[in-house]
Amino acid sequence: MKRTFLFTLLIVLLAACTPATAYPNEGYPPADQPVTSGDTPIPSDNNFLPQPSDSDLTRGEVLLDSSSLSTLESYPLQFILTLKGNLPTPCHQLRVAVGQPDADRKINVDVYSVAKPDEICAQMVKPFEVNVPLGSFPAGHYFLFVNGNQIAEFES
């Protein structure tokens, strides 16, 4: 009986320590209007997209550990960019700006952070991992750049 009680207590404690959500981003404020990349709209619930209120914030760097491109088996093909790294402090918010393909079929993605200029914050990094839907593109060969570095070539 005592073992069963202790086992149940242990499970309850472990369950209480798990995150409340499976998503890496807190909150999902709706955007004013959908953002598009390629031919497909990006869902407006991605809080890492640039916001109109960002002009009041200070732009900062991010420490990218890895970035990779995934292709969904759909028609038309859909692409997702996975970014893993660290924000400079817990007060910084991630921003990911996806550009349209240029004449050379280069897609530039700008990954950065924003923070309130006078906010006092603990000086420790905050890890992040996000999936950025890029949508679909017209048929062709494309080059994907993240912060000026080519990370992938792909066919659409």
Sequence and secondary structure as in RCSB ss.txt:
>XXXX:A:sequence
MKRTFLFTLLIVLLAACTPATAYPNEGYPPADQPVTSGDTPIPSDNNFLPQPSDSDLTRGEVLLDSSSLSTLESY
PLQFILTLKGNLPTPCHQLRVAVGQPDADRKINVDVYSVAKPDEICAQMVKPFEVNVPLGSFPAGHYFLFVNGNQ
IAEFES
>XXXX:A:secstr
 HHHHHHHHHHHHHHHTS S SSSSS     SS EEETTEEE TT TTS  GGGGGSEEE  EEEEEEEEEESSS
S EEEEEEEEEESSTT EEEEEE    TT EEEEEEEEEE TT    S  EEEEEEEEEE   SSEEEEEETTEE
EEEEE 
